[in-house]
Amino acid sequence: MPQEGTMLCDNEGDSASRFGLASGDLCIPYRRHDGGWGYVFGDVFSGRGASGDHIGSPVLLYQDKFDSSGETPIEFTGSQPNPKCAQLFDYQKGADNGLGVTEVTRIPNDAIALTVDGHERLFIQYTSVHQWVAPDSPTDGSAFAGIAYSDDHGASWKDFEHHWNGDALGENGSPYMMWSFAGVDPDGRLYCYSKAWNGSHHFADGGQVLLFRFDPHDFFHGEFGRQENWVFSDDSWLWTREAAPTTIFDPGNNMGEFSVKNIGGMYCMSYFDTSDYSIRTRTSPRPDGIWSEPKTQVVGKNGWPMGHWGKPNLPNLYGGYIHPGSPSPDALTLILSAWDGEPGHQPYTVTQWDGIAT
């Protein structure tokens, strides 16, 4: 049977605990250079229930082999560093790390490994958080966004000099705060999607998503000014560097974390719909194609609204990252987080869901 809400951490004796990770969220999957898998967590704690030491963010665990059938859950087989995980990036929380703003944490949004001219490099796109905002906040609380890279498979990290300013640096609602790497298409270009920071799920971003692409060589070397943008102009869509990208969806449901991956030749999108309180999916035959209407997959409350009746239920859900090893668009593996701060509850974990049909 496929996994449906299997906890991957915060469970006594689970595989994550072997590497010092008790509680954590996000668990963003990517394919490693050696054919194995990496999983990038956000804020991580050494004790169950988000107790013990705060290890930091981001944090990286490994898996040698992934069972795409879903018959066996993800089992972690290594960490960075090994044998006990630690925060990957070198920065101080609650401090200005040289970019003119105080940072609370750096939250990963996606990861991708690329090989260019025989050189391997791992990338993590992240959001630096200045403050966690309250419900209905008119500002998103972001500090800036950046891309860090590793030339030794995650052992050490550097930050590209280019950063995208966020709320605390005068760009509230910047659509470049959260990225998802859709991967290198058969046409040879790396396709990326981005949106405003909504990591606290309180900022009304309207669900507006941008699409742009890079020659992998340009991206590999941090030549971000070379991006080509998907733009609507003169009643048609086109690729250009001469104008800013156009949002690919009409303003609508607010989106938290999101993920786009090419699965079996179909582009699949998964996201936390903070208005609908659910994880939803869409599909498109091309990264610059027309996206299907959203399909609700897992809900935070299965009794409300009516469209949630009978749906798989995970209270306090968020996240929704597509596993790149999923066998087909009709059998996705999604990694969902949950947070519940009620006394006596288990507040902070990630779960595996298989067989998700888009």
C-alpha positions in Angstrom: 0.0 0.0 0.0 1.3 3.5 -0.7 2.2 5.8 2.2 -0.5 8.1 3.3 0.7 10.5 6.0 3.7 8.4 7.1 5.7 10.4 9.6 9.4 10.7 8.6 10.6 12.4 11.8 9.5 13.3 15.3 8.7 9.6 15.7 10.5 7.5 18.3 13.3 5.4 16.7 12.8 6.8 13.1 15.6 7.0 10.6 16.0 10.8 11.0 16.8 10.4 14.7 19.9 8.3 13.9 21.4 11.5 12.5 20.4 13.8 15.4 17.2 15.2 13.7 14.2 14.8 15.9 11.8 17.5 14.7 11.9 19.4 11.5 9.9 20.5 8.5 9.9 21.0 4.7 12.2 18.0 3.7 12.6 19.2 0.1 13.8 16.3 -2.1 16.4 16.5 -4.9 18.4 14.0 -6.9 22.0 13.7 -5.9 25.0 13.5 -8.2 25.4 9.8 -7.4 21.8 8.8 -8.1 20.8 8.9 -4.5 18.6 11.5 -2.9 19.0 14.5 -0.7 16.3 16.1 1.6 16.6 19.7 2.7 14.9 20.5 6.0 14.0 23.9 7.4 14.3 24.7 11.1 15.4 21.5 12.9 15.5 20.5 16.6 17.4 17.8 18.4 14.4 16.8 20.6 10.9 15.5 19.7 8.1 18.0 19.7 10.6 20.7 18.6 12.3 20.4 22.0 16.0 20.1 22.8 18.6 22.2 20.9 17.7 24.2 17.9 20.1 22.8 15.2 19.3 25.4 12.6 18.2 25.8 9.0 18.8 24.5 6.4 19.7 20.9 7.4 20.4 18.0 5.0 19.8 14.3 5.2 20.4 11.6 2.5 18.8 8.5 1.2 20.6 5.8 -1.0 17.5 4.5 -2.7 13.9 5.7 -3.0 11.0 3.3 -3.5 8.9 5.0 -6.1 6.1 2.4 -5.7 5.4 3.8 -2.2 5.4 0.4 -0.6 8.2 1.3 1.8 8.6 4.8 3.3 11.6 7.0 2.9 14.5 5.9 5.2 17.4 8.3 5.7 20.8 6.7 5.4 23.2 9.7 5.9 23.5 13.3 6.9 25.6 16.4 6.2 27.8 16.4 8.2 27.9 12.7 9.1 27.0 11.1 11.6 25.1 14.1 13.1 23.4 16.8 11.0 24.1 20.5 11.5 23.1 23.8 10.0 24.5 24.0 6.4 25.0 27.7 6.0 27.4 29.9 8.1 25.3 32.7 9.4 24.2 34.0 12.8 20.5 34.2 13.8 19.2 37.4 15.3 22.1 39.3 13.7 23.0 41.3 10.7 25.3 39.1 8.6 26.7 41.8 6.5 23.6 42.6 4.3 22.2 45.4 6.3 19.3 43.6 8.0 18.7 41.4 11.0 18.0 37.8 10.1 15.8 35.4 12.1 16.5 32.3 9.9 17.2 31.2 6.4 14.5 28.9 5.0 15.1 26.7 2.0 12.6 26.8 -0.9 14.2 24.3 -3.3 17.4 22.5 -4.2 18.9 21.2 -7.5 22.2 19.6 -8.5 23.6 20.5 -11.9 26.6 19.4 -13.9 28.1 21.9 -16.3 31.2 21.3 -18.3 32.0 18.3 -16.1 31.7 20.2 -12.8 29.1 19.3 -10.3 27.4 21.9 -8.1 24.5 21.8 -5.6 22.2 24.8 -5.2 19.7 25.8 -2.5 17.5 28.8 -3.0 16.4 30.3 0.3 14.5 33.2 1.9 16.1 35.1 4.8 13.4 35.9 7.3 13.5 39.3 9.1 10.4 38.6 11.2 7.4 36.2 11.3 4.4 38.3 10.6 0.9 38.2 12.3 -2.3 37.2 10.5 -3.5 39.6 7.9 -0.2 41.4 7.9 0.2 44.0 5.1 4.0 43.1 4.9 5.6 39.7 4.4 8.4 39.9 6.9 11.2 38.8 4.5 14.7 40.2 4.6 16.1 39.0 1.2 16.4 35.9 -1.0 19.6 34.3 -2.1 21.1 31.2 -3.7 23.8 29.3 -2.0 26.0 26.7 -3.7 28.2 23.8 -2.8 31.0 22.3 -4.9 31.6 19.3 -2.5 28.1 17.8 -2.5 26.9 19.8 0.5 29.9 19.8 2.9 30.7 23.5 2.5 28.6 26.4 1.1 29.1 29.8 -0.5 26.6 32.5 -1.2 26.3 34.2 -4.6 26.9 37.9 -4.2 23.5 38.7 -5.9 20.6 38.9 -3.5 16.9 39.9 -4.0 15.7 42.5 -1.5 12.7 41.7 0.6 10.3 43.5 2.9 13.0 44.7 5.4 15.1 46.1 2.5 12.3 48.0 0.9 10.7 45.4 -1.5 7.6 44.1 0.3 5.9 41.4 -1.7 8.8 40.9 -4.0 7.9 38.0 -6.4 11.5 36.6 -6.2 11.5 35.4 -2.6 10.5 31.8 -3.1 11.7 29.7 -6.1 11.1 26.3 -7.4 13.5 24.6 -9.9 11.4 22.7 -12.5 14.7 21.3 -13.9 16.5 21.3 -17.2 14.0 20.7 -20.0 14.8 18.7 -23.1 15.3 22.1 -24.8 18.4 22.5 -22.7 17.2 25.4 -20.5 16.7 25.5 -16.7 13.2 26.6 -15.9 12.4 28.4 -12.6 9.2 29.6 -11.0 9.1 32.2 -8.2 6.6 34.0 -6.0 6.3 36.2 -3.0 7.4 35.0 0.4 4.5 33.5 2.3 6.3 31.3 4.8 4.2 32.4 7.7 1.1 31.9 5.6 -0.3 35.3 6.6 0.7 37.5 3.7 -1.9 37.7 0.9 0.3 37.1 -2.1 -2.7 36.5 -4.4 -1.2 33.3 -5.8 0.8 35.2 -8.4 3.7 33.1 -9.9 6.4 34.1 -12.3 8.3 32.0 -14.8 11.8 32.5 -16.1 14.6 30.4 -17.5 18.4 30.3 -17.8 21.1 28.7 -19.9 22.4 26.3 -17.2 25.9 27.7 -17.7 24.7 31.2 -16.8 22.9 29.9 -13.7 25.8 27.8 -12.7 28.1 30.8 -12.5 25.5 33.1 -10.9 24.8 35.2 -14.0 21.3 35.9 -12.9 21.0 39.0 -15.1 20.9 36.6 -18.1 17.5 35.2 -17.2 14.8 35.1 -20.0 11.3 36.1 -18.8 7.9 34.7 -19.8 6.0 37.8 -20.7 2.5 38.6 -21.9 2.7 41.5 -24.4 0.5 42.7 -27.3 -2.0 39.9 -26.7 0.6 37.1 -26.8 3.2 35.3 -24.7 6.8 35.4 -25.5 10.3 34.9 -24.1 12.3 38.1 -23.7 15.0 39.8 -21.6 13.5 43.2 -22.4 10.6 43.1 -19.9 9.8 41.7 -16.4 7.9 38.4 -16.3 4.1 38.4 -16.2 2.3 36.4 -13.5 1.1 33.1 -15.0 -2.1 32.9 -12.9 -4.8 35.4 -12.3 -4.9 36.7 -8.8 -6.7 34.2 -6.6 -5.9 31.7 -3.9 -3.0 32.6 -1.7 -0.1 30.3 -1.9 2.5 29.2 0.7 5.2 26.7 -0.2 5.1 25.4 -3.8 7.0 22.9 -5.9 7.2 22.3 -9.7 8.9 19.3 -11.3 9.0 17.5 -14.6 7.5 14.0 -13.9 7.4 11.6 -16.9 7.3 14.5 -19.4 4.5 16.4 -17.7 5.1 19.5 -15.5 3.5 19.1 -12.2 2.9 21.8 -9.6 2.0 21.2 -6.0 1.3 24.0 -3.4 -0.2 24.8 -0.1 -3.3 26.9 -0.7 -3.6 29.0 2.4 -7.1 30.2 1.4 -8.5 26.7 0.8 -6.4 25.1 3.6 -5.3 22.3 1.4 -2.5 20.9 -0.8 -3.4 21.3 -4.4 -1.9 20.2 -7.8 -1.9 21.4 -11.4 -0.3 20.0 -14.5 1.0 21.5 -17.8 2.6 19.8 -20.8 5.2 22.5 -21.0 6.8 24.8 -18.4 5.4 27.7 -20.5 2.1 25.9 -21.3 -1.4 26.3 -20.0 -1.9 24.9 -16.5 -4.9 22.8 -15.5 -7.4 23.9 -12.9 -6.3 23.1 -9.3 -7.1 19.7 -7.9 -7.4 19.4 -4.1 -5.4 16.4 -2.8 -4.9 16.6 1.0 -6.9 18.9 3.3 -6.4 20.4 6.7 -10.1 19.9 7.6 -12.1 17.2 5.7 -15.5 18.6 6.8 -15.2 22.1 5.4 -15.8 23.3 2.7 -17.9 20.7 0.9 -15.2 20.1 -1.6 -13.0 18.7 1.2 -15.5 15.9 2.1 -13.8 12.5 1.9 -10.4 13.9 1.1 -7.2 12.6 2.9 -6.8 14.7 6.0 -3.7 16.2 7.7 -4.5 18.8 10.3 -2.2 21.9 10.4 -0.7 21.0 7.0 1.7 23.1 4.8 4.5 22.4 2.3 3.7 20.0 -0.4 7.0 19.2 -2.2 7.0 16.9 -5.2 9.6 14.0 -5.1 11.5 14.1 -8.4 11.6 10.3 -8.3 7.8 10.0 -8.6 7.0 7.4 -11.2 4.3 9.4 -13.1 2.0 12.4 -12.8 -0.7 10.0 -11.6 1.4 8.6 -8.8 3.2 11.5 -7.3 5.0 11.3 -3.9 4.5 14.5 -1.9 6.2 15.6 1.3 3.9 17.5 3.6 4.7 19.3 6.8 2.5 19.8 9.8 2.7 22.2 12.8 0.5 22.0 15.9 1.5 24.0 18.9 -1.3 22.7 21.2 -0.1 21.4 24.6 0.5 17.7 24.5 0.3 17.5 20.7 3.1 16.4 18.4 3.8 19.8 16.7 6.5 19.6 14.1 7.0 16.8 11.5 7.0 15.9 7.8 4.9 13.2 6.2 5.0 11.1 3.0 2.1 10.7 0.7 2.2 8.4 -2.3 0.0 7.7 -5.3 -1.2 11.3 -5.7 -3.0 11.4 -9.1 -2.9 14.8 -10.7 
